[in-house]
Amino acid sequence: MPWLQMKMDIPPALASDYEDLLLEAGACAVTLEDAADQPLFEPQLGTTPLWDATRIIGLFDAESDVTTIQLEIAAAHSRLAPELSLTRAKFEILEDKDWEREWMDSFHPMRFGQRLWVCPSWKEVPDPDAANLMLDPGLAFGTGTHPTTALCLEWLEAEDLNGKSVIDYGCGSGILGIAALLLGAAELNATDIDPQALQATRDNASRNGIDADSIKLDYPDKLACAPADLLVANILAGPLQELAPTLKALVKPGGRLALSGILDTQAAAVVEAYSPWFELEPVVTRDEWVRISGTRR
């Protein structure tokens, strides 16, 4: 059957109140999402931070009365936040679908450069002779669909990785480090602050037939390895600036570096942080995101 979906921007401090309100109004499900593409950093223990621009989504039976829902929202808002203007809720009809199939159909094999493909496990690889990284969406970030991941994959594909050592700093799903191994790298050190990311990297490496002896996984504060031939870090601009001395020390002289997770408005600050140690190349931009790369002096 079809469904009625409601979307509305709300004050993040009132998210719990609005969630209760929509459930009381008959919503079958309620979700919260970022309305302005704002990253959230690692939260403090016991906290659940929300975005400054938070959007609430309620899913109702298609027979629900829109006017009644709107009136209940308006009445509750006047009680919860009378000092704030009420954002008008937007309603739309969603046709009933096989949502699992719909989700799976949205992921397709993606090509990066001339010889690297990232493929979900339920699709056939387009080129059996290429470097095919089999990767399904999961808990950890990184499937190749985001511009920052794509920029890093293209950079890796264009590098001479044969026999090289690689560090994937902030490995997420492990997509970058595993791609490097499939493209010829001999050794990978992958690190992340999130234990789920380390587990996802371990699982994805195994699914891709990676020899366990060629990959080492650990938290950043326990990372123990010699400076690498290449280091790639797809995280965020703020941490990248703070980590500049740390990452510099992890790249051998003459080694290569690629950084992403950076908005184009943040590029100059990151370039300034790394330019004392690296001969940096022109910044590459895609959809307001950038990649910064260079060679250690």
Buried (B, 14 or more C-beta within 10 A) or exposed (E): EEBBBBBBBBBBEBBEBBBEBBEEBBBEEBEBEBBEEEEEEEEEEEEEEBBEBBBBBBBBEEEBEEEEBBEBBEEBBEEBBEEEEBBEBEBEEEEEEEEEEEEBEEBEBBBBBEBBBBBBEEBEEEBEEBBBBBBBBBEBBBBBEBBBBBBBBBBBBBBEBEEBBBBBBBBBBBBBBBBBBBBBBBBBBBBBEBEEBBBBBBBBBEBBEBEEEEBBBBEEEEBEBEBBBBBBBBBBBBBBBEBBEEBBEBBBEEBBBBBBBBBEEBBEEBBEBBBEBBEBBEBBBBEEBBBBBBBBE
